[in-house]
């Protein structure tokens, strides 16, 4: 089994309303040390065993073209392999 | 500067409608090897330097009581420290 962990976050410098709202809430909850907050999506996909290079290429393409908005978001993919 | 990366995902076994919809979409996009998809939130919080143990306790409490729903979600926190 192969696992891809996609982390999709707003690009640094792009205004993140969710992050800003959360930053204010954390300060009100007593976390005065809070400087910045970014809120993103995390997508964990598990695949049956497959030809790794081809799979990675396809997932990279899907991440760039469908799962993230390249104008305001950046993404990174972490790969894990589990022997079953 | 201290950074906390909160990963909040649906508990395994809890029905994840977003994950299910995405799983079907990935299969239609040609990723037939897709077995399961879980969609969650990723929150990256940066703090001014502070007393670490106290900060970690506060963030743990906020994560449990405000940022995640303990009935259907699980969370994990990764800590990073940057010397400035």
Backbone of each chain as nested JSON, in Angstrom:
{
  "chains": [
    {"id": "A", "residues": [
      {"number": 1, "name": "UNK", "atoms": {"N": [0.849, -1.184, 0.0], "CA": [0.0, 0.0, 0.0], "C": [0.891, 1.243, 0.0]}},
      {"number": 2, "name": "UNK", "atoms": {"N": [0.527, 2.202, -0.838], "CA": [1.296, 3.448, -0.93], "C": [0.396, 4.583, -0.451]}},
      {"number": 3, "name": "UNK", "atoms": {"N": [0.976, 5.498, 0.379], "CA": [0.169, 6.593, 0.911], "C": [0.772, 7.934, 0.489]}},
      {"number": 4, "name": "UNK", "atoms": {"N": [-0.103, 8.813, -0.01], "CA": [0.339, 10.174, -0.367], "C": [-0.339, 11.146, 0.597]}},
      {"number": 5, "name": "UNK", "atoms": {"N": [0.47, 11.988, 1.257], "CA": [-0.093, 13.023, 2.135], "C": [0.094, 14.372, 1.444]}},
      {"number": 6, "name": "UNK", "atoms": {"N": [-1.028, 14.949, 1.005], "CA": [-0.969, 16.253, 0.344], "C": [-1.259, 17.35, 1.37]}},
      {"number": 7, "name": "UNK", "atoms": {"N": [-0.345, 18.291, 1.464], "CA": [-0.588, 19.456, 2.335], "C": [-0.752, 20.67, 1.427]}},
      {"number": 8, "name": "UNK", "atoms": {"N": [-1.931, 21.297, 1.456], "CA": [-2.226, 22.442, 0.592], "C": [-2.457, 23.662, 1.476]}},
      {"number": 9, "name": "UNK", "atoms": {"N": [-1.578, 24.654, 1.375], "CA": [-1.673, 25.835, 2.223], "C": [-1.72, 27.104, 1.365]}},
      {"number": 10, "name": "UNK", "atoms": {"N": [-2.298, 28.19, 1.903], "CA": [-2.249, 29.447, 1.171], "C": [-0.78, 29.869, 0.99]}},
      {"number": 11, "name": "UNK", "atoms": {"N": [-0.46, 30.433, -0.179], "CA": [0.914, 30.909, -0.381], "C": [1.238, 31.978, 0.658]}},
      {"number": 12, "name": "UNK", "atoms": {"N": [2.517, 32.0, 1.126], "CA": [2.885, 33.048, 2.078], "C": [2.714, 34.406, 1.374]}},
      {"number": 13, "name": "UNK", "atoms": {"N": [2.165, 35.334, 2.105], "CA": [1.948, 36.657, 1.51], "C": [0.536, 36.828, 0.979]}},
      {"number": 14, "name": "UNK", "atoms": {"N": [-0.164, 35.713, 0.729], "CA": [-1.556, 35.811, 0.266], "C": [-2.441, 35.933, 1.511]}},
      {"number": 15, "name": "UNK", "atoms": {"N": [-3.366, 36.891, 1.504], "CA": [-4.223, 37.107, 2.677], "C": [-5.059, 35.856, 2.93]}},
      {"number": 16, "name": "UNK", "atoms": {"N": [-5.043, 35.389, 4.168], "CA": [-5.73, 34.15, 4.547], "C": [-6.786, 34.494, 5.603]}},
      {"number": 17, "name": "UNK", "atoms": {"N": [-8.027, 34.807, 5.159], "CA": [-9.059, 35.252, 6.112], "C": [-9.304, 34.252, 7.242]}},
      {"number": 18, "name": "UNK", "atoms": {"N": [-9.298, 32.963, 6.902], "CA": [-9.508, 31.94, 7.948], "C": [-8.371, 32.008, 8.972]}},
      {"number": 19, "name": "UNK", "atoms": {"N": [-7.155, 32.113, 8.458], "CA": [-5.999, 32.17, 9.346], "C": [-6.048, 33.396, 10.237]}},
      {"number": 20, "name": "UNK", "atoms": {"N": [-6.463, 34.527, 9.649], "CA": [-6.529, 35.779, 10.41], "C": [-7.582, 35.688, 11.52]}},
      {"number": 21, "name": "UNK", "atoms": {"N": [-8.73, 35.117, 11.172], "CA": [-9.806, 34.975, 12.172], "C": [-9.338, 34.063, 13.305]}},
      {"number": 22, "name": "UNK", "atoms": {"N": [-8.63, 33.015, 12.943], "CA": [-8.164, 32.058, 13.961], "C": [-7.078, 32.684, 14.836]}},
      {"number": 23, "name": "UNK", "atoms": {"N": [-6.26, 33.518, 14.208], "CA": [-5.201, 34.182, 14.98], "C": [-5.83, 35.042, 16.093]}},
      {"number": 24, "name": "UNK", "atoms": {"N": [-6.855, 35.812, 15.715], "CA": [-7.534, 36.661, 16.711], "C": [-8.183, 35.811, 17.811]}},
      {"number": 25, "name": "UNK", "atoms": {"N": [-8.78, 34.697, 17.399], "CA": [-9.451, 33.829, 18.38], "C": [-8.431, 33.239, 19.352]}},
      {"number": 26, "name": "UNK", "atoms": {"N": [-7.275, 32.81, 18.846], "CA": [-6.248, 32.217, 19.719], "C": [-5.743, 33.243, 20.732]}},
      {"number": 27, "name": "UNK", "atoms": {"N": [-5.588, 34.48, 20.29], "CA": [-5.122, 35.537, 21.215], "C": [-6.17, 35.748, 22.297]}},
      {"number": 28, "name": "UNK", "atoms": {"N": [-7.442, 35.766, 21.889], "CA": [-8.509, 35.94, 22.901], "C": [-8.558, 34.746, 23.864]}},
      {"number": 29, "name": "UNK", "atoms": {"N": [-8.133, 33.576, 23.388], "CA": [-8.144, 32.386, 24.258], "C": [-6.912, 32.356, 25.167]}},
      {"number": 30, "name": "UNK", "atoms": {"N": [-6.085, 33.431, 25.082], "CA": [-4.95, 33.507, 25.996], "C": [-3.617, 33.145, 25.38]}},
      {"number": 31, "name": "UNK", "atoms": {"N": [-3.608, 32.812, 24.072], "CA": [-2.334, 32.485, 23.408], "C": [-1.744, 33.778, 22.809]}},
      {"number": 32, "name": "UNK", "atoms": {"N": [-1.288, 34.645, 23.713], "CA": [-0.822, 35.971, 23.271], "C": [0.445, 35.899, 22.427]}},
      {"number": 33, "name": "UNK", "atoms": {"N": [1.135, 34.733, 22.495], "CA": [2.398, 34.608, 21.74], "C": [2.141, 34.354, 20.24]}},
      {"number": 34, "name": "UNK", "atoms": {"N": [0.849, 34.21, 19.855], "CA": [0.512, 33.877, 18.463], "C": [0.928, 34.986, 17.505]}},
      {"number": 35, "name": "UNK", "atoms": {"N": [1.744, 34.651, 16.502], "CA": [2.182, 35.66, 15.527], "C": [1.407, 35.513, 14.222]}},
      {"number": 36, "name": "UNK", "atoms": {"N": [1.347, 34.269, 13.706], "CA": [0.627, 34.091, 12.421], "C": [-0.016, 32.708, 12.402]}},
      {"number": 37, "name": "UNK", "atoms": {"N": [-1.11, 32.604, 11.624], "CA": [-1.834, 31.333, 11.497], "C": [-2.166, 31.128, 10.029]}},
      {"number": 38, "name": "UNK", "atoms": {"N": [-1.884, 29.938, 9.508], "CA": [-2.314, 29.623, 8.144], "C": [-3.176, 28.35, 8.206]}},
      {"number": 39, "name": "UNK", "atoms": {"N": [-4.318, 28.393, 7.53], "CA": [-5.234, 27.249, 7.541], "C": [-5.26, 26.647, 6.149]}},
      {"number": 40, "name": "UNK", "atoms": {"N": [-5.035, 25.32, 6.081], "CA": [-5.036, 24.67, 4.775], "C": [-5.749, 23.344, 4.801]}},
      {"number": 41, "name": "UNK", "atoms": {"N": [-5.631, 22.625, 3.691], "CA": [-6.274, 21.31, 3.561], "C": [-5.216, 20.215, 3.64]}},
      {"number": 42, "name": "UNK", "atoms": {"N": [-5.617, 19.127, 4.235], "CA": [-4.711, 17.98, 4.254], "C": [-5.465, 16.789, 3.667]}},
      {"number": 43, "name": "UNK", "atoms": {"N": [-4.919, 16.193, 2.639], "CA": [-5.601, 15.085, 1.959], "C": [-4.692, 13.859, 2.02]}},
      {"number": 44, "name": "UNK", "atoms": {"N": [-5.197, 12.806, 2.661], "CA": [-4.412, 11.568, 2.781], "C": [-5.029, 10.523, 1.847]}},
      {"number": 45, "name": "UNK", "atoms": {"N": [-4.27, 10.103, 0.84], "CA": [-4.784, 9.169, -0.168], "C": [-4.006, 7.856, -0.064]}},
      {"number": 46, "name": "UNK", "atoms": {"N": [-4.724, 6.742, 0.035], "CA": [-4.07, 5.432, 0.054], "C": [-4.339, 4.721, -1.27]}},
      {"number": 47, "name": "UNK", "atoms": {"N": [-3.244, 4.169, -1.854], "CA": [-3.336, 3.489, -3.147], "C": [-2.959, 2.024, -2.988]}},
      {"number": 48, "name": "UNK", "atoms": {"N": [-3.588, 1.174, -3.837], "CA": [-3.107, -0.201, -3.957], "C": [-1.682, -0.121, -4.505]}},
      {"number": 49, "name": "UNK", "atoms": {"N": [-0.879, -1.165, -4.285], "CA": [0.478, -1.153, -4.832], "C": [0.419, -0.946, -6.341]}},
      {"number": 50, "name": "UNK", "atoms": {"N": [1.276, -0.069, -6.843], "CA": [1.263, 0.259, -8.275], "C": [2.686, 0.676, -8.653]}},
      {"number": 51, "name": "UNK", "atoms": {"N": [2.877, 0.9, -9.933], "CA": [4.182, 1.318, -10.455], "C": [4.426, 2.746, -9.946]}},
      {"number": 52, "name": "UNK", "atoms": {"N": [5.394, 2.902, -9.036], "CA": [5.51, 4.141, -8.256], "C": [5.713, 5.39, -9.099]}},
      {"number": 53, "name": "UNK", "atoms": {"N": [6.649, 5.339, -10.044], "CA": [6.952, 6.56, -10.809], "C": [5.717, 7.081, -11.529]}},
      {"number": 54, "name": "UNK", "atoms": {"N": [4.993, 6.16, -12.162], "CA": [3.79, 6.575, -12.931], "C": [2.738, 7.153, -11.976]}},
      {"number": 55, "name": "UNK", "atoms": {"N": [2.581, 6.496, -10.816], "CA": [1.588, 6.948, -9.828], "C": [1.944, 8.352, -9.337]}},
      {"number": 56, "name": "UNK", "atoms": {"N": [3.236, 8.548, -9.039], "CA": [3.668, 9.859, -8.517], "C": [3.425, 10.959, -9.55]}},
      {"number": 57, "name": "UNK", "atoms": {"N": [3.691, 10.64, -10.805], "CA": [3.465, 11.628, -11.867], "C": [1.986, 12.022, -11.927]}},
      {"number": 58, "name": "UNK", "atoms": {"N": [1.118, 10.996, -11.883], "CA": [-0.343, 11.26, -11.992], "C": [-0.826, 12.085, -10.792]}},
      {"number": 59, "name": "UNK", "atoms": {"N": [-0.342, 11.746, -9.589], "CA": [-0.816, 12.445, -8.388], "C": [-0.321, 13.895, -8.41]}},
      {"number": 60, "name": "UNK", "atoms": {"N": [0.912, 14.087, -8.888], "CA": [1.482, 15.44, -8.993], "C": [0.605, 16.294, -9.927]}},
      {"number": 61, "name": "UNK", "atoms": {"N": [0.195, 15.691, -11.021], "CA": [-0.623, 16.404, -12.014], "C": [-1.999, 16.759, -11.428]}},
      {"number": 62, "name": "UNK", "atoms": {"N": [-2.599, 15.782, -10.738], "CA": [-3.929, 16.003, -10.134], "C": [-3.836, 17.072, -9.042]}},
      {"number": 63, "name": "UNK", "atoms": {"N": [-2.755, 17.023, -8.259], "CA": [-2.581, 18.01, -7.173], "C": [-2.476, 19.42, -7.76]}},
      {"number": 64, "name": "UNK", "atoms": {"N": [-1.716, 19.541, -8.855], "CA": [-1.486, 20.87, -9.451], "C": [-2.75, 21.383, -10.145]}},
      {"number": 65, "name": "UNK", "atoms": {"N": [-3.441, 20.494, -10.883], "CA": [-4.537, 20.961, -11.745], "C": [-5.92, 20.91, -11.117]}},
      {"number": 66, "name": "UNK", "atoms": {"N": [-6.104, 20.07, -10.066], "CA": [-7.472, 19.921, -9.545], "C": [-7.571, 20.221, -8.052]}},
      {"number": 67, "name": "UNK", "atoms": {"N": [-6.573, 19.771, -7.298], "CA": [-6.736, 19.828, -5.843], "C": [-6.254, 21.151, -5.245]}},
      {"number": 68, "name": "UNK", "atoms": {"N": [-5.421, 21.886, -5.967], "CA": [-4.974, 23.167, -5.412], "C": [-5.188, 24.267, -6.449]}},
      {"number": 69, "name": "UNK", "atoms": {"N": [-5.239, 25.495, -5.94], "CA": [-5.386, 26.655, -6.825], "C": [-4.013, 27.319, -6.906]}},
      {"number": 70, "name": "UNK", "atoms": {"N": [-3.312, 27.104, -8.052], "CA": [-1.92, 27.573, -8.129], "C": [-1.749, 29.075, -7.922]}},
      {"number": 71, "name": "UNK", "atoms": {"N": [-2.834, 29.842, -8.088], "CA": [-2.699, 31.301, -7.936], "C": [-2.487, 31.663, -6.462]}},
      {"number": 72, "name": "UNK", "atoms": {"N": [-3.237, 31.01, -5.569], "CA": [-3.174, 31.427, -4.157], "C": [-2.68, 30.325, -3.215]}},
      {"number": 73, "name": "UNK", "atoms": {"N": [-2.502, 29.116, -3.774], "CA": [-2.104, 28.019, -2.882], "C": [-0.79, 27.378, -3.318]}},
      {"number": 74, "name": "UNK", "atoms": {"N": [-0.1, 26.806, -2.33], "CA": [1.085, 25.986, -2.617], "C": [0.81, 24.609, -2.022]}},
      {"number": 75, "name": "UNK", "atoms": {"N": [1.444, 23.577, -2.587], "CA": [1.204, 22.235, -2.029], "C": [2.522, 21.479, -1.914]}},
      {"number": 76, "name": "UNK", "atoms": {"N": [2.523, 20.497, -1.026], "CA": [3.661, 19.57, -0.954], "C": [3.1, 18.17, -0.748]}},
      {"number": 77, "name": "UNK", "atoms": {"N": [3.811, 17.173, -1.273], "CA": [3.338, 15.789, -1.176], "C": [4.387, 14.958, -0.448]}},
      {"number": 78, "name": "UNK", "atoms": {"N": [3.962, 14.256, 0.58], "CA": [4.822, 13.321, 1.31], "C": [4.38, 11.909, 0.945]}},
      {"number": 79, "name": "UNK", "atoms": {"N": [5.364, 11.05, 0.599], "CA": [5.007, 9.682, 0.199], "C": [5.424, 8.686, 1.277]}},
      {"number": 80, "name": "UNK", "atoms": {"N": [4.593, 7.71, 1.525], "CA": [4.91, 6.643, 2.49], "C": [4.57, 5.31, 1.836]}},
      {"number": 81, "name": "UNK", "atoms": {"N": [5.416, 4.3, 2.132], "CA": [5.114, 2.985, 1.565], "C": [4.977, 1.994, 2.712]}},
      {"number": 82, "name": "UNK", "atoms": {"N": [3.921, 1.195, 2.671], "CA": [3.717, 0.201, 3.745], "C": [3.753, -1.185, 3.117]}},
      {"number": 83, "name": "UNK", "atoms": {"N": [4.585, -2.07, 3.701], "CA": [4.631, -3.46, 3.206], "C": [3.451, -4.189, 3.814]}},
      {"number": 84, "name": "UNK", "atoms": {"N": [2.641, -4.831, 2.964], "CA": [1.512, -5.621, 3.552], "C": [1.71, -7.09, 3.263]}}
    ]},
    {"id": "B", "residues": [
      {"number": 1, "name": "UNK", "atoms": {"N": [11.487, 31.646, 17.229], "CA": [10.121, 31.417, 16.768], "C": [9.79, 29.926, 16.884]}},
      {"number": 2, "name": "UNK", "atoms": {"N": [8.605, 29.656, 17.372], "CA": [8.158, 28.267, 17.557], "C": [6.97, 28.042, 16.632]}},
      {"number": 3, "name": "UNK", "atoms": {"N": [6.961, 26.886, 15.932], "CA": [5.881, 26.605, 14.989], "C": [5.157, 25.318, 15.397]}},
      {"number": 4, "name": "UNK", "atoms": {"N": [3.833, 25.394, 15.415], "CA": [3.013, 24.198, 15.704], "C": [2.239, 23.852, 14.442]}},
      {"number": 5, "name": "UNK", "atoms": {"N": [2.373, 22.605, 13.966], "CA": [1.602, 22.146, 12.805], "C": [0.529, 21.185, 13.301]}},
      {"number": 6, "name": "UNK", "atoms": {"N": [-0.733, 21.639, 13.242], "CA": [-1.84, 20.797, 13.675], "C": [-2.433, 20.091, 12.464]}},
      {"number": 7, "name": "UNK", "atoms": {"N": [-2.503, 18.769, 12.553], "CA": [-3.166, 18.018, 11.492], "C": [-4.438, 17.429, 12.099]}},
      {"number": 8, "name": "UNK", "atoms": {"N": [-5.604, 17.821, 11.557], "CA": [-6.894, 17.363, 12.081], "C": [-7.59, 16.552, 10.998]}},
      {"number": 9, "name": "UNK", "atoms": {"N": [-7.785, 15.259, 11.247], "CA": [-8.389, 14.378, 10.244], "C": [-9.611, 13.671, 10.826]}},
      {"number": 10, "name": "UNK", "atoms": {"N": [-10.546, 13.237, 9.966], "CA": [-11.663, 12.423, 10.472], "C": [-11.109, 11.136, 11.094]}},
      {"number": 11, "name": "UNK", "atoms": {"N": [-11.702, 10.702, 12.187], "CA": [-11.257, 9.431, 12.792], "C": [-11.454, 8.308, 11.787]}},
      {"number": 12, "name": "UNK", "atoms": {"N": [-10.515, 7.323, 11.814], "CA": [-10.688, 6.195, 10.897], "C": [-11.995, 5.48, 11.283]}},
      {"number": 13, "name": "UNK", "atoms": {"N": [-12.748, 5.127, 10.269], "CA": [-14.021, 4.44, 10.538], "C": [-15.203, 5.395, 10.509]}},
      {"number": 14, "name": "UNK", "atoms": {"N": [-14.923, 6.705, 10.669], "CA": [-16.018, 7.685, 10.597], "C": [-16.23, 8.026, 9.128]}},
      {"number": 15, "name": "UNK", "atoms": {"N": [-17.473, 8.028, 8.654], "CA": [-17.744, 8.302, 7.245], "C": [-17.303, 9.725, 6.909]}},
      {"number": 16, "name": "UNK", "atoms": {"N": [-16.521, 9.844, 5.826], "CA": [-15.949, 11.134, 5.438], "C": [-16.478, 11.472, 4.047]}},
      {"number": 17, "name": "UNK", "atoms": {"N": [-17.618, 12.209, 3.984], "CA": [-18.246, 12.484, 2.674], "C": [-17.305, 13.179, 1.682]}},
      {"number": 18, "name": "UNK", "atoms": {"N": [-16.499, 14.123, 2.203], "CA": [-15.552, 14.816, 1.31], "C": [-14.539, 13.814, 0.749]}},
      {"number": 19, "name": "UNK", "atoms": {"N": [-14.041, 12.97, 1.634], "CA": [-13.062, 11.971, 1.207], "C": [-13.651, 11.02, 0.179]}},
      {"number": 20, "name": "UNK", "atoms": {"N": [-14.892, 10.627, 0.405], "CA": [-15.568, 9.683, -0.51], "C": [-15.771, 10.319, -1.887]}},
      {"number": 21, "name": "UNK", "atoms": {"N": [-16.194, 11.582, -1.876], "CA": [-16.413, 12.288, -3.159], "C": [-15.09, 12.42, -3.906]}},
      {"number": 22, "name": "UNK", "atoms": {"N": [-14.046, 12.713, -3.169], "CA": [-12.733, 12.891, -3.804], "C": [-12.203, 11.558, -4.324]}},
      {"number": 23, "name": "UNK", "atoms": {"N": [-12.494, 10.493, -3.596], "CA": [-12.038, 9.171, -4.046], "C": [-12.645, 8.843, -5.414]}},
      {"number": 24, "name": "UNK", "atoms": {"N": [-13.95, 9.099, -5.539], "CA": [-14.616, 8.844, -6.831], "C": [-14.045, 9.73, -7.931]}},
      {"number": 25, "name": "UNK", "atoms": {"N": [-13.762, 10.979, -7.593], "CA": [-13.23, 11.906, -8.603], "C": [-11.847, 11.444, -9.072]}},
      {"number": 26, "name": "UNK", "atoms": {"N": [-11.017, 10.99, -8.13], "CA": [-9.661, 10.555, -8.499], "C": [-9.722, 9.332, -9.415]}},
      {"number": 27, "name": "UNK", "atoms": {"N": [-10.65, 8.43, -9.148], "CA": [-10.796, 7.24, -9.993], "C": [-11.219, 7.667, -11.396]}},
      {"number": 28, "name": "UNK", "atoms": {"N": [-12.137, 8.62, -11.469], "CA": [-12.565, 9.108, -12.799], "C": [-11.432, 9.822, -13.524]}},
      {"number": 29, "name": "UNK", "atoms": {"N": [-10.51, 10.398, -12.757], "CA": [-9.375, 11.094, -13.389], "C": [-8.28, 10.107, -13.801]}},
      {"number": 30, "name": "UNK", "atoms": {"N": [-8.56, 8.81, -13.591], "CA": [-7.598, 7.809, -14.056], "C": [-6.735, 7.215, -12.964]}},
      {"number": 31, "name": "UNK", "atoms": {"N": [-6.926, 7.633, -11.712], "CA": [-6.135, 7.064, -10.612], "C": [-6.885, 5.846, -10.043]}},
      {"number": 32, "name": "UNK", "atoms": {"N": [-6.922, 4.768, -10.855], "CA": [-7.715, 3.592, -10.485], "C": [-7.167, 2.876, -9.257]}},
      {"number": 33, "name": "UNK", "atoms": {"N": [-5.898, 3.186, -8.906], "CA": [-5.294, 2.508, -7.746], "C": [-5.792, 3.093, -6.421]}},
      {"number": 34, "name": "UNK", "atoms": {"N": [-6.619, 4.16, -6.485], "CA": [-7.064, 4.833, -5.259], "C": [-7.918, 3.912, -4.395]}},
      {"number": 35, "name": "UNK", "atoms": {"N": [-7.536, 3.72, -3.14], "CA": [-8.316, 2.861, -2.23], "C": [-9.141, 3.709, -1.262]}},
      {"number": 36, "name": "UNK", "atoms": {"N": [-8.491, 4.689, -0.618], "CA": [-9.253, 5.512, 0.351], "C": [-8.686, 6.926, 0.358]}},
      {"number": 37, "name": "UNK", "atoms": {"N": [-9.556, 7.88, 0.71], "CA": [-9.142, 9.289, 0.774], "C": [-9.721, 9.891, 2.057]}},
      {"number": 38, "name": "UNK", "atoms": {"N": [-8.889, 10.589, 2.805], "CA": [-9.401, 11.321, 3.981], "C": [-9.018, 12.783, 3.818]}},
      {"number": 39, "name": "UNK", "atoms": {"N": [-9.992, 13.663, 4.038], "CA": [-9.741, 15.101, 3.878], "C": [-9.811, 15.752, 5.261]}},
      {"number": 40, "name": "UNK", "atoms": {"N": [-8.772, 16.526, 5.595], "CA": [-8.772, 17.169, 6.908], "C": [-8.26, 18.59, 6.827]}},
      {"number": 41, "name": "UNK", "atoms": {"N": [-8.064, 19.166, 8.004], "CA": [-7.579, 20.555, 8.102], "C": [-6.13, 20.539, 8.561]}},
      {"number": 42, "name": "UNK", "atoms": {"N": [-5.383, 21.504, 8.038], "CA": [-4.013, 21.658, 8.504], "C": [-3.857, 23.099, 8.984]}},
      {"number": 43, "name": "UNK", "atoms": {"N": [-3.447, 23.279, 10.206], "CA": [-3.32, 24.633, 10.768], "C": [-1.873, 24.836, 11.202]}},
      {"number": 44, "name": "UNK", "atoms": {"N": [-1.217, 25.825, 10.597], "CA": [0.18, 26.104, 10.942], "C": [0.207, 27.403, 11.752]}},
      {"number": 45, "name": "UNK", "atoms": {"N": [0.625, 27.309, 13.004], "CA": [0.625, 28.47, 13.898], "C": [2.062, 28.824, 14.268]}},
      {"number": 46, "name": "UNK", "atoms": {"N": [2.429, 30.09, 14.097], "CA": [3.759, 30.531, 14.501], "C": [3.654, 31.419, 15.74]}},
      {"number": 47, "name": "UNK", "atoms": {"N": [4.534, 31.115, 16.729], "CA": [4.506, 31.851, 17.992], "C": [5.829, 32.577, 18.199]}},
      {"number": 48, "name": "UNK", "atoms": {"N": [5.743, 33.729, 18.901], "CA": [6.974, 34.368, 19.381], "C": [7.604, 33.385, 20.372]}},
      {"number": 49, "name": "UNK", "atoms": {"N": [8.91, 33.522, 20.596], "CA": [9.56, 32.639, 21.579], "C": [8.851, 32.765, 22.927]}},
      {"number": 50, "name": "UNK", "atoms": {"N": [8.584, 31.619, 23.539], "CA": [7.868, 31.628, 24.815], "C": [8.312, 30.405, 25.605]}},
      {"number": 51, "name": "UNK", "atoms": {"N": [7.84, 30.284, 26.819], "CA": [8.165, 29.155, 27.691], "C": [7.477, 27.921, 27.093]}},
      {"number": 52, "name": "UNK", "atoms": {"N": [8.285, 26.991, 26.568], "CA": [7.746, 25.927, 25.705], "C": [6.712, 25.039, 26.359]}},
      {"number": 53, "name": "UNK", "atoms": {"N": [7.003, 24.572, 27.58], "CA": [6.069, 23.617, 28.198], "C": [4.68, 24.228, 28.358]}},
      {"number": 54, "name": "UNK", "atoms": {"N": [4.669, 25.482, 28.859], "CA": [3.363, 26.16, 29.074], "C": [2.633, 26.345, 27.733]}},
      {"number": 55, "name": "UNK", "atoms": {"N": [3.399, 26.741, 26.708], "CA": [2.802, 26.976, 25.382], "C": [2.208, 25.679, 24.834]}},
      {"number": 56, "name": "UNK", "atoms": {"N": [2.968, 24.589, 24.978], "CA": [2.493, 23.306, 24.445], "C": [1.217, 22.871, 25.147]}},
      {"number": 57, "name": "UNK", "atoms": {"N": [1.171, 23.09, 26.453], "CA": [-0.035, 22.732, 27.203], "C": [-1.251, 23.514, 26.694]}},
      {"number": 58, "name": "UNK", "atoms": {"N": [-1.057, 24.813, 26.511], "CA": [-2.175, 25.685, 26.064], "C": [-2.641, 25.268, 24.67]}},
      {"number": 59, "name": "UNK", "atoms": {"N": [-1.684, 24.995, 23.771], "CA": [-2.069, 24.649, 22.386], "C": [-2.79, 23.304, 22.373]}},
      {"number": 60, "name": "UNK", "atoms": {"N": [-2.315, 22.363, 23.204], "CA": [-2.972, 21.051, 23.305], "C": [-4.432, 21.215, 23.734]}},
      {"number": 61, "name": "UNK", "atoms": {"N": [-4.642, 22.094, 24.694], "CA": [-5.992, 22.327, 25.226], "C": [-6.884, 22.96, 24.155]}},
      {"number": 62, "name": "UNK", "atoms": {"N": [-6.329, 23.962, 23.441], "CA": [-7.109, 24.649, 22.396], "C": [-7.433, 23.672, 21.262]}},
      {"number": 63, "name": "UNK", "atoms": {"N": [-6.451, 22.831, 20.914], "CA": [-6.666, 21.854, 19.825], "C": [-7.797, 20.893, 20.198]}},
      {"number": 64, "name": "UNK", "atoms": {"N": [-7.8, 20.45, 21.455], "CA": [-8.8, 19.467, 21.896], "C": [-10.186, 20.095, 22.029]}},
      {"number": 65, "name": "UNK", "atoms": {"N": [-10.238, 21.318, 22.592], "CA": [-11.542, 21.89, 22.935], "C": [-12.154, 22.799, 21.886]}},
      {"number": 66, "name": "UNK", "atoms": {"N": [-11.291, 23.364, 20.979], "CA": [-11.851, 24.361, 20.04], "C": [-11.606, 23.985, 18.578]}},
      {"number": 67, "name": "UNK", "atoms": {"N": [-10.413, 23.468, 18.291], "CA": [-10.053, 23.322, 16.87], "C": [-10.475, 21.973, 16.295]}},
      {"number": 68, "name": "UNK", "atoms": {"N": [-10.742, 21.0, 17.141], "CA": [-11.164, 19.704, 16.595], "C": [-12.434, 19.243, 17.315]}},
      {"number": 69, "name": "UNK", "atoms": {"N": [-13.152, 18.371, 16.63], "CA": [-14.376, 17.811, 17.225], "C": [-14.029, 16.393, 17.679]}},
      {"number": 70, "name": "UNK", "atoms": {"N": [-13.843, 16.206, 19.007], "CA": [-13.335, 14.915, 19.501], "C": [-14.224, 13.726, 19.152]}},
      {"number": 71, "name": "UNK", "atoms": {"N": [-15.495, 13.978, 18.798], "CA": [-16.395, 12.854, 18.486], "C": [-15.999, 12.239, 17.143]}},
      {"number": 72, "name": "UNK", "atoms": {"N": [-15.685, 13.074, 16.149], "CA": [-15.448, 12.537, 14.801], "C": [-14.045, 12.807, 14.273]}},
      {"number": 73, "name": "UNK", "atoms": {"N": [-13.262, 13.596, 15.026], "CA": [-11.94, 13.941, 14.496], "C": [-10.826, 13.532, 15.456]}},
      {"number": 74, "name": "UNK", "atoms": {"N": [-9.66, 13.269, 14.86], "CA": [-8.45, 13.057, 15.659], "C": [-7.443, 14.114, 15.231]}},
      {"number": 75, "name": "UNK", "atoms": {"N": [-6.519, 14.46, 16.13], "CA": [-5.528, 15.475, 15.738], "C": [-4.138, 15.06, 16.201]}},
      {"number": 76, "name": "UNK", "atoms": {"N": [-3.131, 15.592, 15.496], "CA": [-1.758, 15.424, 15.975], "C": [-1.05, 16.763, 15.807]}},
      {"number": 77, "name": "UNK", "atoms": {"N": [-0.074, 17.037, 16.679], "CA": [0.639, 18.31, 16.646], "C": [2.135, 18.047, 16.458]}},
      {"number": 78, "name": "UNK", "atoms": {"N": [2.718, 18.664, 15.46], "CA": [4.164, 18.611, 15.22], "C": [4.758, 19.961, 15.634]}},
      {"number": 79, "name": "UNK", "atoms": {"N": [5.86, 19.896, 16.415], "CA": [6.457, 21.156, 16.866], "C": [7.79, 21.389, 16.165]}},
      {"number": 80, "name": "UNK", "atoms": {"N": [8.035, 22.616, 15.775], "CA": [9.311, 22.99, 15.155], "C": [9.823, 24.255, 15.851]}},
      {"number": 81, "name": "UNK", "atoms": {"N": [11.149, 24.314, 16.016], "CA": [11.71, 25.526, 16.637], "C": [12.723, 26.136, 15.685]}},
      {"number": 82, "name": "UNK", "atoms": {"N": [12.622, 27.441, 15.448], "CA": [13.566, 28.116, 14.549], "C": [14.353, 29.14, 15.357]}},
      {"number": 83, "name": "UNK", "atoms": {"N": [15.688, 29.049, 15.237], "CA": [16.514, 30.078, 15.907], "C": [16.531, 31.299, 15.001]}},
      {"number": 84, "name": "UNK", "atoms": {"N": [16.24, 32.473, 15.594], "CA": [16.3, 33.701, 14.756], "C": [17.418, 34.601, 15.28]}}
    ]}
  ]
}
